[in-house]
Amino acid sequence: MRVRVVYSGDLREVELQEGARVAEVLEAVGLRREEVVAKVGNRIVSEEEVLRDGDVVELIRVISGG
């Protein structure tokens, strides 16, 4: 299946196995779960969220500091 990934203004397609989760998207694009928050549609989702063909996953960088 294919999902589209939006990160830092870039859009790319990622090919994954059926039933893949957000965690596999993060691995495919080389990010750790601590670095980003994932959204599918208008919902913030965990890395365990099961994706469907054609989903758009938006990855938002987490910024922290003091």
Backbone bond lengths (Angstrom), bond angles and torsions (degrees), N, CA, C in turn:
res aa  C-N    CA-C-N  psi(-1)  N-CA   C-N-CA  omega(-1)  CA-C   N-CA-C  phi
1 M - - - 1.437 - - 1.515 109.06 -
2 R 1.313 115.71 158.93 1.464 120.24 178.92 1.518 109.70 -119.12
3 V 1.334 114.78 137.58 1.453 121.10 171.98 1.519 107.85 -126.14
4 R 1.309 115.39 151.56 1.455 120.30 175.85 1.516 108.10 -98.23
5 V 1.326 115.61 139.32 1.460 121.95 -177.55 1.521 108.27 -121.23
6 V 1.326 115.71 126.07 1.457 122.25 176.51 1.523 107.05 -109.43
7 Y 1.343 116.05 124.46 1.460 120.80 179.59 1.519 108.65 -151.12
8 S 1.316 116.33 126.94 1.471 122.48 179.70 1.526 112.08 51.36
9 G 1.323 116.49 40.40 1.454 120.70 177.55 1.515 115.40 81.33
10 D 1.321 117.51 -4.76 1.464 121.31 179.30 1.523 109.82 -98.29
11 L 1.319 115.83 145.67 1.465 122.16 176.78 1.514 108.01 -118.43
12 R 1.326 116.13 129.88 1.458 119.92 175.42 1.513 109.37 -142.31
13 E 1.324 115.68 156.62 1.456 121.21 176.38 1.517 109.01 -101.54
14 V 1.320 114.56 141.32 1.461 120.90 179.50 1.525 107.49 -124.96
15 E 1.310 116.41 132.78 1.466 122.90 177.41 1.530 108.14 -93.46
16 L 1.338 116.58 124.58 1.458 122.23 -177.66 1.526 110.36 -133.07
17 Q 1.311 116.27 164.54 1.458 121.83 174.50 1.529 109.12 -73.70
18 E 1.336 116.81 150.33 1.467 120.53 174.36 1.525 109.17 -54.86
19 G 1.323 116.41 140.84 1.455 120.95 179.45 1.514 114.06 81.58
20 A 1.335 117.35 8.01 1.464 120.45 179.97 1.528 110.36 -64.42
21 R 1.294 114.65 156.20 1.468 122.14 -179.32 1.528 109.63 -112.24
22 V 1.304 115.16 170.07 1.468 120.70 178.56 1.531 110.16 -56.82
23 A 1.318 118.01 -34.21 1.471 121.28 179.05 1.530 111.49 -55.47
24 E 1.332 117.53 -38.22 1.465 120.94 178.80 1.526 111.44 -69.11
25 V 1.320 116.94 -32.65 1.468 120.47 175.65 1.523 109.34 -64.56
26 L 1.323 116.47 -46.46 1.464 120.28 179.74 1.526 110.76 -58.89
27 E 1.315 116.44 -43.13 1.468 120.44 178.13 1.529 110.57 -63.07
28 A 1.321 116.83 -42.49 1.466 121.18 -177.49 1.526 112.67 -63.96
29 V 1.328 116.72 -32.21 1.464 119.24 -178.99 1.532 112.65 -100.24
30 G 1.338 116.88 1.95 1.462 120.95 173.18 1.515 114.80 78.20
31 L 1.346 116.82 33.54 1.463 120.37 178.10 1.520 110.21 -117.59
32 R 1.336 115.43 153.85 1.466 121.27 174.81 1.522 108.79 -98.48
33 R 1.324 116.72 152.16 1.463 120.42 -177.36 1.524 112.59 -63.06
34 E 1.322 117.81 -24.14 1.459 121.41 178.83 1.526 112.12 -72.47
35 E 1.331 117.28 -15.90 1.467 121.70 -175.43 1.521 114.04 -89.96
36 V 1.338 116.88 -20.63 1.458 119.37 -172.16 1.524 112.23 -141.41
37 V 1.340 114.28 161.14 1.460 123.10 167.94 1.522 105.24 -111.68
38 A 1.329 117.05 138.37 1.458 120.73 -178.33 1.523 110.47 -105.64
39 K 1.348 114.75 139.32 1.456 121.85 174.52 1.526 108.26 -124.69
40 V 1.316 115.47 137.82 1.463 121.98 171.47 1.525 104.97 -124.83
41 G 1.329 115.56 118.41 1.460 118.46 -171.50 1.521 108.21 67.25
42 N 1.298 116.82 -131.23 1.473 120.68 178.83 1.518 112.50 -102.40
43 R 1.334 116.72 14.34 1.458 120.76 -175.94 1.523 111.91 -110.98
44 I 1.317 116.11 135.49 1.462 120.68 169.07 1.524 106.35 -77.91
45 V 1.329 115.79 131.43 1.470 120.26 -174.89 1.526 110.38 -126.98
46 S 1.330 115.22 159.88 1.465 120.45 176.82 1.523 109.24 -84.53
47 E 1.318 115.30 172.06 1.468 119.41 178.75 1.521 111.55 -70.73
48 E 1.331 117.76 -8.85 1.465 121.84 178.36 1.535 112.89 -90.59
49 E 1.318 117.47 -2.96 1.470 121.46 179.77 1.529 110.37 -61.01
50 V 1.331 116.73 127.11 1.464 122.01 177.62 1.523 108.38 -80.70
51 L 1.321 115.59 132.21 1.460 121.44 -177.15 1.515 111.28 -99.32
52 R 1.344 114.40 160.80 1.461 121.13 176.45 1.516 108.96 -121.44
53 D 1.303 115.65 156.84 1.455 121.31 177.45 1.522 109.56 -53.97
54 G 1.337 116.15 131.05 1.456 121.12 178.35 1.515 115.23 90.18
55 D 1.337 118.34 -5.86 1.466 120.08 177.96 1.523 110.52 -60.47
56 V 1.325 115.02 151.17 1.460 121.89 172.19 1.518 106.73 -111.16
57 V 1.329 115.89 120.74 1.460 122.22 179.82 1.523 107.41 -107.11
58 E 1.330 115.74 118.05 1.459 120.27 177.04 1.529 107.83 -99.81
59 L 1.313 115.97 125.88 1.460 121.90 179.56 1.519 108.55 -106.26
60 I 1.323 116.52 122.90 1.453 122.35 -176.31 1.520 107.96 -113.37
61 R 1.335 115.64 122.93 1.467 120.53 -177.89 1.522 110.54 -65.60
62 V 1.331 115.40 134.66 1.465 122.22 175.88 1.521 107.47 -86.59
63 I 1.318 115.36 128.90 1.467 120.42 179.36 1.509 107.98 -116.04
64 S 1.322 115.97 129.49 1.460 119.67 178.22 1.514 108.88 -137.41
65 G 1.264 115.22 164.97 1.454 119.87 179.41 1.508 110.17 164.70
66 G 1.285 114.01 -175.23 1.464 116.90 -176.14 1.479 112.29 -133.37
